[in-house]
Amino acid sequence: MLPFLQYCGKKVKALLLKITGTNHVLGHRLWAKDFPQFSEVIHTKYLIVGGGISGLSACRFFSKHHKNDYLLLEMENHLGGNSSNGQNSFSKFPLGAHYLPLPNKENTEIIDFLKECKICLGTEDGGEPILDEYQMTFPQQERLFYKNAWQNDIVPQRGISAQTQQELARFFKLMDEFRAKKDTEGRYWFAIPVHDSSREDEVVKLEKIIFKDWLTENNFYSEELLWLLDYSCRDDFGLGIDYVSAWAGIHYFAGRKNNWSTKYKDQVFTWPEGNARLANHFSKYTEGKHWPGNLVFDIKINDKVEVLSFDNTQKKTKKIIADKVLFATPQFVNERIFNQKRASSFHYVPWLLTTITLKNEFGGDEELAWDNVIYGSSGLGYIFDQHQNLNQVIGEKVITHYKSFSTGDCKKARKKLYTMKDAELKDLVLDDLKKAHPLIEDFILEMQFHKIGHAMIAPVPNQIFGEETQKAKESIEGKIFFAHSDLSGISIFEEAFYQGIRTAEQMM
């Protein structure tokens, strides 16, 4: 026993556990507002509060329209919001969003952005885009651990019943019909951005019911189909089919039209650092105009807008006087700044991201896909961060495991996540991964846990078209404006991108 216990002791010491997360400690000072008096005054025409994709997109829009008198404040020490990343000795890795599907051909502003980023390299004579294949998923794109074996694709295939096959075919045929469906004014029922979707009664009523109830009404009962839809909703919205609206569940499949490229329509853009690559492309629009570590805590409207911001680096308060202010911040933050309830029904889902460094031997003869999903798991599987690495020898392997806390009480789940220590987090993640990799612990060198308490808005019924959301979008006296993906009800890159553009346009 003694040599065995000595071996176990060495093994525990070799496994390094680290916890990171968003700066919720600084953010929670909004409750107390125990900041010093301001000692400096700055003037600007446009002030943008929040350096996520919406705020960055607004900066880009101002710059491209030669409105260069703007300033961006961000609480974190980096830009990008949920499009951020980390890095270790072997790879960059995402700390949030990690891919971008090909846009619809109608999304011309995003296509222009992709050209600017050299992701889209041009257009062939027939209209087919020329895309940088090194910035897209390589084969194998995705796989599913189902019935004790890996299969290509995440739609269950091996040994499913005839009824399940029929339901899968019927469901996807129905989604194809929804994808093309337009109203009498020519608007898609389900569009990206959400703002461009139809508002006809028949469409809006889908946003008032739970997706699971809609599936039951339409006679979808297959265990495999319901698992697939629940996984898909948790992956994009944080919450599963028991909580999100039918409109949101259908939009997941019908919002993307697959009409920009015929050659690449099933692939997505991705990078080792995830969507931080996209956030970095905005950086040239924030040079000399970006203050990190700044928490806005008070605002007043006089002839202009006066904003108080605590600089956590310099440990002093500054007053910024602006003609107009854009709050590209989530509504739970705006409530604290404005001392009023703006979005009491908004549900923000907590997420846990775990980046795991493994010995190179992990996986054995199996080829890791970019996206690796485990059937029936409470987690969302893991991505292989070095999927696009062209080196013959890549050293150790780096994967990132995703878990959203799909529950009817996000506040309770968030509190629990913040109290969980490294050993508890380790067990939570490994219990999930061991379903497909029972010996994975033997290969682990390091685990980094990244907690995001308010990771994303969940499109529960009445979230997207509801009265409270519409009210939260309204500007104040034509001087204070709001832009964030939570106002769309769906937390994806495209929504944040368009929120920034369209709100900046209104301000101009």
C-alpha positions, 0 to 999 in steps of 0.5 A: 500500500505504501508505494501506491499511496506515494504514487497517488500523492505525487499524482495529486501534486502534479495536477495544477488547478487554477480559478479565473473569472470576470472581475465581479469583485470590482463590479459588485462595488456598484452596490456600495458605490464607495468611490472617492470624489472625482479629481479629473474632468475629461470632455468627449463627444461620444462616450461608450461604456462597455468594451464587448462586441457591441461597444467595439462595433460602435467604435468602428462605426464612429471611426468609419464615419469620421467621428473620431471624438469618442472614448471607450471605458471598460471594467476589465483589463481587456476588451472583448467581453465574452469574446476573450481568451487565455494562453498557456505554453502550448496554445491560446484558448477561448474564455467564452465564445469560440466560433462564428457561423457563416453569415447570411448573404443579407448580413452585408455589414458583417461580410464587409467586416470579414473582408476587412479582417482578411477572413473573406478574401474576395468574391468569385465571378459567380458570387461565391465568396473566397474564404481563408480555409485556415480560419475555418474548421478542419475535418473532423469538425464534430463528433458525438459519443453515443452508445459507448462509441464515437460517431461523426456528426452530433445528430445521433445515428447509430442504432436509432429506431425507425420512429426516431429517424422519422422524427428527425427527418420531419423536424429538419424538413419543418426547420427548412420551411421555417428558414425560408418563410416570409411574411406579407411584407417580405420579412423573414419570420426568423432573421439575423439580426433578430430586429429584422424578423417578422412581427406578425401575430403568428410569429410573435405567439411562438415567443410566448410559449416554451419550446418543449411545449411546442415540440409536444404539440407537434408530436415530437417525442423521440429521446434522441431528438429531444436531447439534440434540441436541448443540447443545441439550446443550452449551447447557444442560449444557456438554457434548454428546451424546458425554459427557452421560447419556441421562437428562440428554439426554432430560430436556432435552426431557421435564423441562419439561411446557409445562402452566402456560400454553397461550398462552405455552408456547413463549416464555421470560422474558428481560432485557437483563441475563439472569438477573441480573434474577432475582438482583436480586429477591432483594436485599431479603432480603440487605440488611444481611445480606450481606458481599461479597469474603469467602472462607471457608477453614476450619471447625470443629464444636464446640458450634456451628460456627466459620467463618474468612473472609478479608475481601478488602476489609478485608484481615482474617480474621473468625471467625463462630460459627453454630448451623448453616451452609449451604454454597451453594458448588460441590463443588470449593470445598468440597473445599478448605474441608474438606480432603477429596475430596467430588466427584472425579467432578464435571465442571465445564465452562469457558465463554467469554462474549463481549459485542460492541458493534457499529455500528448498521448491523450486520445490514443488512436482517436482523432480529436474533432474540433467539437466533441460532444457526449450524449446525455451529458449535463455539460456541452462537451469540449473543443480541441483548441489546437484543431487547426495546428499545422505543426507535425508535433504539437506537444501537449494537448489543450481542450476547453470544456463548456458547461452552462447551468440550465435551471429555472433559478439562474440566481441560485446557480450563479451563487453556487458557482461562485462558492465552488472551490477548485476540488469541487469544480474538478469533480464536476468536470471530470465526472462529465468527461469520464463518460467518454474518457474514463482514464482522462485523469491520468493524462491531465497536467493542468486545469483552469476553471473560468467562472462567468456569473452572467455569461449570456441572456436566455431567451425565455418566453416574452424576452425578445418581443416583450414590453420590458425589453422594448422599454429597455431599448429606449434612449433617454432624452436623446442623450443616453443610448443602449446597445447589448446582445441582451436587448436582442434576447440572443447572445451571439456575435452577430446580434452584438455587432448589429446592436453597436452599429445601429445604435451608433447610427442613431446617436449620429 
